[in-house]
Amino acid sequence: MALRKYRTDAAIAANEAEAAQTYSPAYWVCLALLLATVALAARIASLW
């Protein structure tokens, strides 16, 4: 029973941490850089 409660508490904490990261500016900067890298790679590949 205690193990189940511990898993539930850990899952709640992980969900809260994930939600907090989504609103951080660093998350959006990294996402923008990732998308820019993919777009640049696609553009380079289209030149070949």
TAGIDA-V356923 format. One record per pair of residues at least 12 apart in sequence whose C-alpha atoms are under 10 Angstrom apart, sorted by the first residue. I is the first residue (numbers start at 1). J is the second residue. Records with the same first field share a line. If there is no record, write none. Layout:
I = J  J
//
This chain:
none
//
